[in-house]
Amino acid sequence: MKTRELPNDYGNVAASANQDKSAREGIRKFNESVTAAFRSKDAAAMASLWTENARFLPPGREMITGRADVQTFWQSGFDQGACDVVLESLEIKSLADGVAYEIGRNIVRVQATDGSSIDVPGKSLCIFRRESDGVWRADVDIFNAINR
């Protein structure tokens, strides 16, 4: 009977666990930073959380490319009454060292000129990259509203 030696993947399992931990921590920080910038209506701070060449796919719009256009998008949203956001990560998974995805849901609060507000629930899929400064930034981001 011929036997074969199985490869030792224990190192890969540990590396994968460390990558997942790094991704979860980085994306948690991203979500905290987004929430703070959103509540401050700081479009520049928001845009700084996306990569320089980010691809941004907002609902009902063509793809937006680049940090400057991401900033313009957020400023437009704030100008139209977006004033609060709640983000929830449902799944975070490392794809490789420094690359991960997050599936999430969100609630965006929009305030009307009459002072009333509406909460818009949504869902998202985002691919993140850990950049050379160690910060996890959104690189490809798609989100949509949930019709109720």
Secondary structure, DSSP 8 states (H G I E B T S, - for coil): ---------HHHHHHHHHHHHHHHHHHHHHHHHHHHHHHTT-HHHHHTTEEEEEEEE-TTS--EESHHHHHHHHHHHHHTTEEEEEEEEEEEEEEETTEEEEEEEEEEEEE-TTS-EEEEEEEEEEEEEE-TTS-EEEEEEEEEE---
